[in-house]
Amino acid sequence: PVMDVNNNPRNPIIHTRSFGAVPSVVADLGAAYVRGQEAANCISVLKHFPGHGDTSSDSHKGAPIMPFDRERLDTVELPPFLSGVRAGAGGVMTSHISFPKLLGNATPATLSPFFLKGILRDEFKFDGLIITDDIKMKGLGMSVWNATIRSIQAGADLVLTSNKDNMYETVCDMVDSLRHAVRTGDISEARLRGSVTRIIRHKLQYQIMEWQEGQPVLPPRPVPSPEHATLLAQALEVNQQLSRNGLYWHGGARLLVPAGTVRRVFVIHRKQFRDALRMRDIDVAFTSMGQFAKYHLQPPAVVYQYMPDADAKKAKEMHRMASAANVPLVLLAAGNPFRFARFTFCQGMLFSFSTSYESIMAMAAALNGDLEPRTTLSNMQIFPD
């Protein structure tokens, strides 16, 4: 589970992946998530330790800095991770974020013994797997070779790479760097053996491996299994209901599509959404911004612009064209709601927090009046001051 407290509406990467902006809520919901996973014998990994919520940059693309002291971390960032550890999480993923006020330098948490050994191991008494975030992310600002050595020295057990580009070369660099570090004495064999032992112990505990004739082996197991398919179907059923309950209006507008009062609904750029509306017998035209002007709209038409990303330039241009036609514009915000919330020029805005098929169907149902969108959300800071 993502245990970051998303209390910065300008965060470009965490936003809807977080449980919310309130530390106690993130801690409670995250711990419940951990208990559910662990009960199903699925290893849970808390991320992004010690927190990636209150940043305005993305560690995939740069080096975020959190200018906070230990008192602040103990109040906001760390409680969810401690809660997850106490709930029995088997792993923790580190973040490539710097805490210069706390460390006195720009060392990312992934490379910091203070965070990995001092807080996780010593203070939290965590004996699970410490896993780095992707070692090739720009937040580390160094070569795979150096980052691998320094993360293991800091206390990591597993060095992660998820970048498909040059995957083989990346893994070779990791292995070669560790061999070199052992030969030069920068990392001891005992240190590596400790991590290997912890990894094998977890593989046996979670039945990823079995012990046969004195050796750990991988058991034959079809993936995905019929049990996995059943579990996925159950999860999707729940997700549809949650999506339906996760819609609400912004700005107090009530711009549904009651039958007989709207001549035409225009959907900008999303065939799937047009089809969802047509399933409810709503008269829909599917067009693009470039073709929109040719329709010569007159009230009471309504224009709906489906936007998976918060593109202010496109939204403002669409608003200009709709205003010229004297028809309302409703933004259907399917992505990160925190950026969309600043588009105050729209007559209405509907948030779904997801671009999934279920989410699109729920949006259509809300517009048709088949469900009542919520007007408030607890535990989430949507609108910046």
N, C-alpha and C positions, 0 to 999 in steps of 0.2 A: 504493500500500500504506500501511496504518497503521503508522507507525514509532514509535509511542508505546510506552514500556516500562511495562507495566501492573503495577507493583509495589505498588499500593495496592488491596487487596481491596475497599475501599469506593468505588472509582471508579464513578459511576453511568452513564457514557456510553461508555467505551472497552471495558473488560472483554474479551469474546470477540472483538472486532475486532482486538485486539493479537496479535502472535506469541508473547508471553509476558512474563515478569517478569525475564528475564535479558538485560542489554544486548547481550552478544555474540551471543546466539541471535537476538534481534530484528534485529540488524545483518546477520547472515548470511542469515537467511531473507528479510528484506526486500530485500537485494541480489539474491538469486536471483529473487525475484518481479519486480524491476525488469528484470533481464536477459531474463526470459521475455517480458515485455510489449514491451520495446524490440525484441527479435528479431522479434516479430510486427508491428512498425511501429505499435505502440499507445503513445501517450504515457503515461508513468507519472508520477504525482504523489505525492510523499511528504507525509504529513500526520501530526500537526498540529504543525508546527515552531514552537518548539523542543522541544515535548513536552507531552502532555496526560495522561500516565499516572499521575503521583503527585498526583492531585487527588481531592477528595471531593465536588466540585460539578461541575455541567454548564454549560459556557459558552453553551449555548442559553438557559439560564434565569437565569444570573447571571454574576458576574465572578470566576472562580477565581483564587486567588493561590498561587504556588509560592514558598515562603520560602527559596530556595536561592542559593548563591553560584556563581561561575563554576567553581570546582573541582568542585563537585557536578555541574553540567551537563556538564562535560567527561568525567565518569566514567560517568554514567547516561544522561542525556537526549540528548546530542548525537551520540555515536558511531553510532547507527543512521542518522541523517540524513546524516552524512559518508559512511558506507558506501554509502547509496543514491545520493548524488551521484556518488561515484567509480564506481558501477556503470553510470552513464549516464542517470539519471532526467531526464526532460525538464521536470519541473515540481515545485514545492514549494508546499504550502498552509500558510498561517500559522494560528496559534491566537490566540484572544482571551484570552490568559492573562497575568497580570501577574507580574513578577519584581522586587518592590520592593527586595530586598536587593542585587540586581545593578544596577538602574537608578537607585535612589534615589527612585523615584516609582511610581505605579500605572499607568503607560502599558502597555496591552496589547501583546504582541509584534507584532500586526498593524500597529500604528501606530508601531513603534519602528525608527528608522534603525540603531540599534545591532545589532539582530538581522538585519534584512533586508539592509542594506548592509554593516555591519561584519563579521558572521559569515558570512552566506550568500555575498555577492558577494566580499568581500575575503579572508576566511580560507579558505572552502571553494572559492573560485574557481568558483562556480556561475554559469553564464551562461544558464540556462534560464528558464522562466516562473515568476514569483512570483505566486501567486494567494491572495487573501484567503479566509478562511472566510466564511460568509454574513454580509453586512454588516448584516443586520437582527437578528442574534442579540443577546441582552441582555448578553452579555459585553463588548461595546464601550461600552454605556451612553451613546450619543449618537445624533444624527440621522444619517440616510443622507447628507445633504449634507456634514456635517462629517467623518464617517467616510471618505467617498470621497476627499475632498481630502487628509486626513491620511495615509491608507494609500498614496496615490500619492506623496506627499511622502516617506514613509518608504522607498519603493522597490518597491512592488507594481506589477505589470504589468496584472493583471486584477482587477477588483473583482466579487466573486461575490454574486449574490442567487439563492436557490433557493426563497424563500417565494412561493407562488402568490398570496397575498393582495395585492392592489394591485400586481401585478407591473409593469404599465405605468407607474403613477405612480412606483414605485421607480426604474425605469430612467431615466425623465425627470429625476428628481432627481439621479441620478448624472451624466448628460450636462450638465445645467444647471450643476451645481456645478463641473465641470471647465472649462466655458466661462467661468464667472465667475472661477475661479482663474487662468486664463490672462490674462483681461482686467486683473485687478488685480496681476498679476505674482507671485502666490503659487506658481504652477507655470509653468515656461517651456514654450514650444512644443517646444524641443529635448528636454526631459524626456519629454513625451508621445510625440514622434516616436521616441525610443529604444525605448519600450515597444511602440509600433505595429510598428516594424521587427522586433522580437523575436517578436511574435505572428505576423506574416506569415511570417517565416522558419520558424517551427515548423509552421505550416499547410502550407507547401510541403514541408517535410522529411517530415511524416507523411501527405502526399498528401491532406490535407483540402482543399487548393486546388491548382490548376495554373496555370502561367504561360503565358498565351496572348496573343500580339501585344502584348507589353510590359505586360500587366495580369494580376494574380492573379484567377482565376475559380474558382467552385465547379464541379467536374466532376459530370456526371450519374452517380449511383450509387445503386442500390436499397439501402435499409436497412430491415430486415435482409436480407442476401444469403443465397443457399444455403450459401455457405461459412461464414457466421456460424451458421447453424442446425446445421451439422455440428459446428462447434467447440463449441457449447453442449451438444449431445448427448454429446460426449466428456467435457466437463467434469462433467456431471451423473453420468455413470457413475463417474468418479473420486470425486465427492463422496459417493455412496452408500457406497462402500467406506470412505472416511474417516469417515463418520458411524458406520458399524458399529464401527470401531476406536476411536471416541471416547466409548464408554460405560463407566462404571465405578460400582462401589458405594461408598457412603459409610457408614462405621461398621462395616464387616466383615459386614454382614447378607447372608444368601444367601436371598432371598425370590423364587425363581423360581415358575413355575406348573406343576409336574409333573402330568401327566395322572392323574386318579383320586384325588388327595389333597386337592384343593380343590373344595368344592362350588360356590362361586360367586366370581367376581371382580367387584368393584364399581368402576366407573370414574366419577369425578366430573367432569362437565362436559367432555366432548370426544367427540363422535360419531365423529370420524375415528379416534381411538385405539381406541374400542370396536370399530369395524369391522376395524381392523388385528389385534386380538386374536381376533376371530371367524374371521378368515381362517385362523387356526391352531387352530380347533376348540376354543377355550377358552370355557367358559360365562361369559358376561359380562352384567351388568346395568348399564344406563346410567341414572344418576340425578343428582340435584342434592343439595347439602347440605340444602336444605329438605325433600326427600323421603326422605332417607337413613334416618331413624329408623323409618319404617314397615315396614322389612324385617325387623326383629327378628333381627339376625344372630347366629349362633352359630359358634364355631370348627368347622372350619378355614377359614372364609372369609377372604379378604384384600381390603383396600380400597386402591385405587390412586387417588391424587388427582393429576390432570394439572394442572400449573401453569406457564403461560408466563411469569408474573411472580411475584416473591417476595413474596407477600402473607402476612405473618406472622399477622395476625389470622384469616384464613380457615384457614390451616394449623393453628393452635392449636385452633380450634373443631372442625375435622375430627378432630384428634387426641383431643380430649375425647370426642367421640361414639364413635370407634373403641375407645377405652379402656373406655368404659362397656359396650360390647358384647364386650369381651375379645377383640378381633381386631386383628391388626397393621395398621398404616398405612404405606404406602410412598409417598413423594412422588416424582413423576416430574417432575424439574426440567428444563424445556426451554429456559429463558431464561438470564439471567445467573447463573452458578453461584456467584459470590462471595457474593451475598446469601443464597442458599439454604443455604450451608454452615453458617450460624449456627443453623439449625433443628435443634438437637441433640435435640429431644424425639421425633423420628421413629425408628421401628424400622429403617427403611431408606430410602435415597435413591438415585435413579438419575439421572445427569446426561447430557444429550445435547448441550448447547450450542447448540441450534437448534430452531426450531418448524416446520421444513420437513416436507413429506410424507415425504421419505426418512428424516429423523430419527425421526419417529413410527414408521415401519415398522421401523427398527433397534431402537427401544425394545421394541416388541412381540416382535421376534426374541430379544432378550436375556432378556426375562421368560419366554419359552417355552423357554429353554435352547438355542436354535438358534445362539447365539454367546456367547463368553466375554467379559464386560465387563472392561475393565482396572481394576485397583485402585489404580493410581498414574498420575500424569501428570508428565512431565518439563517443565521450563522454564515452569511456571505455578504461581503462588502462589495456592492455592485457599483455604486456611484461615488467617484472621488469628490472630496470636499472642494 
